[in-house]
Amino acid sequence: MKDVESALEHVRPHLAVDGGNVELVDITEDNVVLIRWKGACRNCNMTQMTLKAGIEEVVKGKVANVLGVRVVEESDP
């Protein structure tokens, strides 16, 4: 999880420009990173593009074996 958190630190400044952030929730047994949007990202219509072209690309590029990144909602575990 430390490597994933480190990878997320690379994208956080870009999210913070618009008042957003991302929280690392968990990593599944099949190596999918679970994140939760924070701040302005929760209501942004660009989150899907940010997820695929930003966060997932960075995390997969910096952390071996990560197969993808998925967003969980506030009420999800």
N, CA, C and O atoms as a MOPAC input file, in Angstrom:
PM7 MOZYME 1SCF
protein

 N      0.82500 1    -1.20000 1     0.00000 1
 C      0.00000 1     0.00000 1     0.00000 1
 C      0.86500 1     1.25800 1     0.00000 1
 O      0.46000 1     2.30400 1    -0.50600 1
 N      2.03300 1     1.14400 1     0.56000 1
 C      2.91800 1     2.29900 1     0.62300 1
 C      3.31500 1     2.77300 1    -0.77900 1
 O      3.39000 1     3.97600 1    -1.03100 1
 N      3.56700 1     1.82900 1    -1.68700 1
 C      3.92500 1     2.18700 1    -3.06000 1
 C      2.77000 1     2.87100 1    -3.78300 1
 O      2.97600 1     3.81900 1    -4.54000 1
 N      1.56100 1     2.38900 1    -3.54600 1
 C      0.38400 1     2.99800 1    -4.17400 1
 C      0.17100 1     4.39400 1    -3.61700 1
 O     -0.11300 1     5.32700 1    -4.36900 1
 N      0.30400 1     4.54400 1    -2.32500 1
 C      0.15400 1     5.86600 1    -1.69700 1
 C      1.18000 1     6.83700 1    -2.27500 1
 O      0.86900 1     7.99800 1    -2.53800 1
 N      2.38300 1     6.36000 1    -2.46700 1
 C      3.43400 1     7.18700 1    -3.06000 1
 C      3.06800 1     7.59400 1    -4.48500 1
 O      3.28800 1     8.74000 1    -4.87800 1
 N      2.51800 1     6.67700 1    -5.25100 1
 C      2.08800 1     6.98800 1    -6.62000 1
 C      0.96300 1     8.02000 1    -6.61400 1
 O      0.93400 1     8.91300 1    -7.46100 1
 N      0.04200 1     7.90000 1    -5.66600 1
 C     -1.06300 1     8.86300 1    -5.57700 1
 C     -0.55700 1    10.26400 1    -5.24000 1
 O     -1.16300 1    11.26000 1    -5.63400 1
 N      0.54500 1    10.33400 1    -4.51700 1
 C      1.12400 1    11.64200 1    -4.19000 1
 C      1.52100 1    12.41600 1    -5.44800 1
 O      1.58200 1    13.64500 1    -5.42500 1
 N      1.78600 1    11.71600 1    -6.52600 1
 C      2.14200 1    12.37100 1    -7.78600 1
 C      0.94400 1    13.04800 1    -8.44600 1
 O      1.11600 1    14.02200 1    -9.17900 1
 N     -0.25900 1    12.55000 1    -8.20100 1
 C     -1.44400 1    13.14500 1    -8.83600 1
 C     -2.18000 1    14.11600 1    -7.92100 1
 O     -2.94200 1    14.95700 1    -8.39800 1
 N     -1.96400 1    14.01200 1    -6.63200 1
 C     -2.69300 1    14.86900 1    -5.69000 1
 C     -2.52900 1    16.36700 1    -5.95300 1
 O     -3.51500 1    17.09700 1    -5.85400 1
 N     -1.33500 1    16.85800 1    -6.28200 1
 C     -1.22100 1    18.29900 1    -6.55100 1
 C     -2.11000 1    18.75800 1    -7.70900 1
 O     -2.63400 1    19.87100 1    -7.68600 1
 N     -2.28000 1    17.90900 1    -8.71300 1
 C     -3.13300 1    18.25600 1    -9.85200 1
 C     -4.60100 1    18.30400 1    -9.43500 1
 O     -5.35600 1    19.15400 1    -9.90800 1
 N     -4.99900 1    17.40600 1    -8.56500 1
 C     -6.37000 1    17.40500 1    -8.06500 1
 C     -6.61400 1    18.59900 1    -7.15200 1
 O     -7.69000 1    19.19600 1    -7.17400 1
 N     -5.61700 1    18.94100 1    -6.35700 1
 C     -5.74300 1    20.02900 1    -5.38300 1
 C     -5.93400 1    21.38800 1    -6.05000 1
 O     -6.52300 1    22.29200 1    -5.45700 1
 N     -5.44400 1    21.53800 1    -7.26900 1
 C     -5.61500 1    22.80600 1    -7.99400 1
 C     -7.09300 1    23.17000 1    -8.08500 1
 O     -7.45200 1    24.34500 1    -8.01200 1
 N     -7.94300 1    22.16700 1    -8.24400 1
 C     -9.38500 1    22.39700 1    -8.35000 1
 C    -10.12600 1    22.06600 1    -7.06000 1
 O    -11.35100 1    21.94300 1    -7.06400 1
 N     -9.39600 1    21.92000 1    -5.95800 1
 C    -10.03000 1    21.66700 1    -4.66900 1
 C    -10.36700 1    20.21500 1    -4.40700 1
 O    -11.19500 1    19.91900 1    -3.54600 1
 N     -9.74100 1    19.30200 1    -5.13300 1
 C    -10.04700 1    17.88800 1    -4.96400 1
 C     -8.91500 1    17.10800 1    -4.33300 1
 O     -7.83000 1    17.62900 1    -4.07800 1
 N     -9.20500 1    15.84300 1    -4.09100 1
 C     -8.21800 1    14.93300 1    -3.52700 1
 C     -8.70300 1    13.51400 1    -3.77000 1
 O     -9.81000 1    13.29800 1    -4.26300 1
 N     -7.87300 1    12.56300 1    -3.42500 1
 C     -8.21800 1    11.15700 1    -3.56400 1
 C     -7.70100 1    10.42000 1    -2.33300 1
 O     -6.62100 1    10.71800 1    -1.82300 1
 N     -8.48200 1     9.46200 1    -1.86800 1
 C     -8.12200 1     8.65800 1    -0.69600 1
 C     -7.91700 1     7.21100 1    -1.12800 1
 O     -8.74700 1     6.65100 1    -1.84400 1
 N     -6.83200 1     6.61500 1    -0.70100 1
 C     -6.60700 1     5.19000 1    -0.92900 1
 C     -7.44100 1     4.42400 1     0.08900 1
 O     -7.25500 1     4.58300 1     1.29500 1
 N     -8.35700 1     3.59400 1    -0.39500 1
 C     -9.24100 1     2.83800 1     0.48600 1
 C     -8.67300 1     1.44900 1     0.76200 1
 O     -8.60300 1     1.01700 1     1.91200 1
 N     -8.27000 1     0.75500 1    -0.30000 1
 C     -7.79500 1    -0.61900 1    -0.14000 1
 C     -7.17600 1    -1.09400 1    -1.45400 1
 O     -7.25100 1    -0.41200 1    -2.47500 1
 N     -6.57800 1    -2.25400 1    -1.40500 1
 C     -6.11300 1    -2.95400 1    -2.59800 1
 C     -6.69700 1    -4.35500 1    -2.51000 1
 O     -6.48400 1    -5.05800 1    -1.52200 1
 N     -7.42600 1    -4.76300 1    -3.53100 1
 C     -8.08700 1    -6.06400 1    -3.50300 1
 C     -7.08000 1    -7.19100 1    -3.68600 1
 O     -5.92700 1    -6.96000 1    -4.04900 1
 N     -7.53300 1    -8.40900 1    -3.43000 1
 C     -6.68300 1    -9.59100 1    -3.60300 1
 C     -6.23400 1    -9.76000 1    -5.04700 1
 O     -5.17800 1   -10.33700 1    -5.30900 1
 N     -7.04400 1    -9.25300 1    -5.99400 1
 C     -6.66800 1    -9.35400 1    -7.40500 1
 C     -5.97400 1    -8.08600 1    -7.90700 1
 O     -5.97800 1    -7.79800 1    -9.10300 1
 N     -5.38000 1    -7.33500 1    -6.97900 1
 C     -4.53200 1    -6.17000 1    -7.28200 1
 C     -5.24600 1    -5.02300 1    -7.98700 1
 O     -4.69400 1    -4.40000 1    -8.89400 1
 N     -6.46200 1    -4.75300 1    -7.56800 1
 C     -7.18100 1    -3.56800 1    -8.02300 1
 C     -7.17200 1    -2.57000 1    -6.87000 1
 O     -7.55200 1    -2.89800 1    -5.74600 1
 N     -6.73500 1    -1.35900 1    -7.16300 1
 C     -6.66200 1    -0.30000 1    -6.15900 1
 C     -8.03700 1     0.34300 1    -6.02800 1
 O     -8.65300 1     0.71600 1    -7.02700 1
 N     -8.51100 1     0.46900 1    -4.80300 1
 C     -9.79100 1     1.12100 1    -4.53500 1
 C     -9.52300 1     2.50600 1    -3.97500 1
 O     -8.79600 1     2.66800 1    -2.99500 1
 N    -10.12700 1     3.51200 1    -4.62000 1
 C     -9.95500 1     4.89200 1    -4.17700 1
 C    -11.31500 1     5.51800 1    -3.91200 1
 O    -12.35200 1     4.99900 1    -4.32600 1
 N    -11.28400 1     6.63700 1    -3.21500 1
 C    -12.49800 1     7.41700 1    -2.96200 1
 C    -12.16900 1     8.86700 1    -3.28600 1
 O    -11.15200 1     9.39900 1    -2.84000 1
 N    -13.04000 1     9.49900 1    -4.06600 1
 C    -12.86400 1    10.92000 1    -4.37300 1
 C    -13.14500 1    11.75100 1    -3.13500 1
 O    -14.02000 1    11.41800 1    -2.33600 1
 N    -12.39600 1    12.83400 1    -2.98000 1
 C    -12.57500 1    13.76200 1    -1.86700 1
 C    -12.69300 1    15.18000 1    -2.41200 1
 O    -12.26600 1    15.46500 1    -3.53100 1
 N    -13.27200 1    16.05800 1    -1.61400 1
 C    -13.37600 1    17.46500 1    -1.98800 1
 C    -14.16300 1    17.66100 1    -3.26700 1
 O    -15.17900 1    17.00300 1    -3.49100 1
 N    -13.68800 1    18.57600 1    -4.11000 1
 C    -14.38600 1    18.93000 1    -5.34000 1
 C    -14.49300 1    17.75600 1    -6.31200 1
 O    -15.37000 1    17.75400 1    -7.17600 1
 N    -13.63000 1    16.77400 1    -6.18600 1
 C    -13.66900 1    15.62000 1    -7.09200 1
 C    -14.96600 1    14.81800 1    -6.95800 1
 O    -15.37400 1    14.13900 1    -7.90100 1
 N    -15.60600 1    14.89200 1    -5.80600 1
 C    -16.83700 1    14.12400 1    -5.59900 1
 C    -17.95100 1    14.55800 1    -6.53500 1
 O    -18.82300 1    13.75700 1    -6.87200 1
 N    -17.93600 1    15.82200 1    -6.96100 1
 C    -19.01700 1    16.34200 1    -7.79800 1
 C    -18.55700 1    16.75000 1    -9.18900 1
 O    -19.28700 1    17.43100 1    -9.90900 1
 N    -17.37300 1    16.34800 1    -9.56600 1
 C    -16.80000 1    16.76300 1   -10.84700 1
 C    -17.23900 1    15.81600 1   -11.96300 1
 O    -17.31200 1    14.60300 1   -11.77200 1
 N    -17.53000 1    16.39200 1   -13.13100 1
 C    -17.93700 1    15.55500 1   -14.25800 1
 C    -16.74100 1    15.01400 1   -15.04900 1
 O    -16.93200 1    14.32400 1   -16.05100 1
 N    -15.52600 1    15.31400 1   -14.61800 1
 C    -14.31700 1    14.85000 1   -15.30700 1
 C    -13.63300 1    13.69000 1   -14.57600 1
 O    -12.52500 1    13.29800 1   -14.94000 1
 N    -14.28100 1    13.14600 1   -13.55800 1
 C    -13.62000 1    12.12500 1   -12.74400 1
 C    -13.27500 1    10.86200 1   -13.52800 1
 O    -12.23500 1    10.25400 1   -13.27700 1
 N    -14.11500 1    10.45800 1   -14.46200 1
 C    -13.81900 1     9.24000 1   -15.22300 1
 C    -12.55600 1     9.41900 1   -16.05700 1
 O    -11.72200 1     8.51600 1   -16.12500 1
 N    -12.41400 1    10.57200 1   -16.68700 1
 C    -11.21200 1    10.84000 1   -17.46500 1
 C     -9.99400 1    10.95900 1   -16.54800 1
 O     -8.91800 1    10.45400 1   -16.86700 1
 N    -10.17000 1    11.62600 1   -15.41300 1
 C     -9.07800 1    11.75800 1   -14.44600 1
 C     -8.64900 1    10.39100 1   -13.93900 1
 O     -7.46000 1    10.12800 1   -13.76100 1
 N     -9.62200 1     9.52700 1   -13.70800 1
 C     -9.32200 1     8.18100 1   -13.22300 1
 C     -8.49300 1     7.40200 1   -14.24100 1
 O     -7.43800 1     6.86800 1   -13.90000 1
 N     -8.95500 1     7.33200 1   -15.47000 1
 C     -8.30300 1     6.49800 1   -16.48600 1
 C     -7.01100 1     7.10500 1   -17.01900 1
 O     -5.99400 1     6.41700 1   -17.10700 1
 N     -7.04200 1     8.38600 1   -17.37600 1
 C     -5.88200 1     9.01100 1   -18.02000 1
 C     -4.89100 1     9.58400 1   -17.01900 1
 O     -3.76700 1     9.92800 1   -17.38600 1
 N     -5.29400 1     9.68900 1   -15.76700 1
 C     -4.40800 1    10.25900 1   -14.76400 1
 C     -4.01700 1     9.25300 1   -13.70500 1
 O     -2.90200 1     8.73100 1   -13.70500 1
 N     -4.93000 1     8.98800 1   -12.81500 1
 C     -4.63000 1     8.16600 1   -11.64600 1
 C     -4.24200 1     6.73800 1   -12.01900 1
 O     -3.19900 1     6.24600 1   -11.58700 1
 N     -5.06700 1     6.07400 1   -12.81100 1
 C     -4.77100 1     4.67900 1   -13.14500 1
 C     -3.45600 1     4.56000 1   -13.91600 1
 O     -2.66200 1     3.65500 1   -13.66100 1
 N     -3.23600 1     5.46000 1   -14.84300 1
 C     -1.99700 1     5.43500 1   -15.62900 1
 C     -0.76700 1     5.60600 1   -14.73500 1
 O      0.22100 1     4.88700 1   -14.89000 1
 N     -0.82800 1     6.54600 1   -13.81100 1
 C      0.30400 1     6.79500 1   -12.90800 1
 C      0.52700 1     5.60800 1   -11.97300 1
 O      1.65500 1     5.14200 1   -11.81300 1
 N     -0.54100 1     5.12500 1   -11.36100 1
 C     -0.40300 1     4.02200 1   -10.40200 1
 C      0.12600 1     2.76700 1   -11.09400 1
 O      1.04700 1     2.12400 1   -10.59100 1
 N     -0.44700 1     2.41900 1   -12.23700 1
 C      0.01900 1     1.22700 1   -12.95300 1
 C      1.45300 1     1.39300 1   -13.44200 1
 O      2.20000 1     0.41800 1   -13.52400 1
 N      1.83600 1     2.60900 1   -13.76200 1
 C      3.19500 1     2.86200 1   -14.21500 1
 C      4.23100 1     2.81100 1   -13.10700 1
 O      5.40000 1     2.52300 1   -13.36400 1
 N      3.81700 1     3.08700 1   -11.88000 1
 C      4.76200 1     3.15300 1   -10.76500 1
 C      4.72500 1     1.93500 1    -9.84600 1
 O      5.66900 1     1.70200 1    -9.09100 1
 N      3.64800 1     1.16100 1    -9.90500 1
 C      3.49900 1     0.02400 1    -8.99200 1
 C      3.26100 1    -1.25400 1    -9.80300 1
 O      2.24700 1    -1.39300 1   -10.48600 1
 N      4.20700 1    -2.17300 1    -9.71400 1
 C      4.08300 1    -3.44300 1   -10.43400 1
 C      2.88600 1    -4.23200 1    -9.91500 1
 O      2.54100 1    -4.15500 1    -8.73600 1
 N      2.27400 1    -4.97000 1   -10.78600 1
 C      1.17900 1    -5.89500 1   -10.47500 1
 C     -0.18200 1    -5.24700 1   -10.27700 1
 O     -1.16900 1    -5.96500 1   -10.11600 1
 N     -0.28000 1    -3.92700 1   -10.28100 1
 C     -1.59400 1    -3.29800 1   -10.17100 1
 C     -2.31100 1    -3.47600 1   -11.50400 1
 O     -1.78100 1    -3.12500 1   -12.55800 1
 N     -3.52300 1    -4.02600 1   -11.44400 1
 C     -4.28000 1    -4.29400 1   -12.66300 1
 C     -5.24300 1    -3.17700 1   -13.02100 1
 O     -5.66500 1    -3.06600 1   -14.17300 1
 N     -5.59200 1    -2.35600 1   -12.05700 1
 C     -6.52100 1    -1.27100 1   -12.33100 1
 C     -6.81900 1    -0.47600 1   -11.08200 1
 O     -6.35200 1    -0.79300 1    -9.98800 1
 N     -7.61200 1     0.56700 1   -11.27200 1
 C     -8.04100 1     1.42800 1   -10.17000 1
 C     -9.54600 1     1.58800 1   -10.29100 1
 O    -10.06600 1     1.83300 1   -11.38000 1
 N    -10.24500 1     1.45000 1    -9.17400 1
 C    -11.70200 1     1.56400 1    -9.15900 1
 C    -12.12200 1     2.52000 1    -8.05500 1
 O    -11.50100 1     2.57200 1    -6.99400 1
 N    -13.17100 1     3.26800 1    -8.31000 1
 C    -13.69300 1     4.22400 1    -7.33800 1
 C    -14.77800 1     3.56000 1    -6.50800 1
 O    -15.64900 1     2.87300 1    -7.04200 1
 N    -14.72000 1     3.76800 1    -5.20300 1
 C    -15.79500 1     3.33400 1    -4.31300 1
 C    -16.46900 1     4.57900 1    -3.75600 1
 O    -15.84200 1     5.62900 1    -3.61700 1
 N    -17.72700 1     4.45400 1    -3.44500 1
 C    -18.50000 1     5.57400 1    -2.91800 1
 C    -18.33300 1     5.67300 1    -1.40500 1
 O    -17.81300 1     4.75700 1    -0.76800 1
 N    -18.77300 1     6.78100 1    -0.84600 1
 C    -18.66200 1     7.00800 1     0.60700 1
 C    -19.25300 1     5.86400 1     1.41600 1
 O    -18.69700 1     5.49300 1     2.45000 1
 N    -20.36600 1     5.30000 1     0.96800 1
 C    -21.03400 1     4.25600 1     1.74700 1
 C    -20.42500 1     2.87400 1     1.53900 1
 O    -20.73200 1     1.94600 1     2.28700 1
 N    -19.55600 1     2.72500 1     0.52000 1
 C    -18.90300 1     1.43800 1     0.27800 1
 C    -17.79300 1     1.22200 1     1.29600 1
 O    -17.22900 1     2.18400 1     1.81900 1
 N    -17.47600 1    -0.04700 1     1.58000 1
 C    -16.38400 1    -0.32300 1     2.53000 1
 C    -15.03300 1     0.09600 1     1.99400 1
 O    -14.02000 1    -0.07100 1     2.67300 1

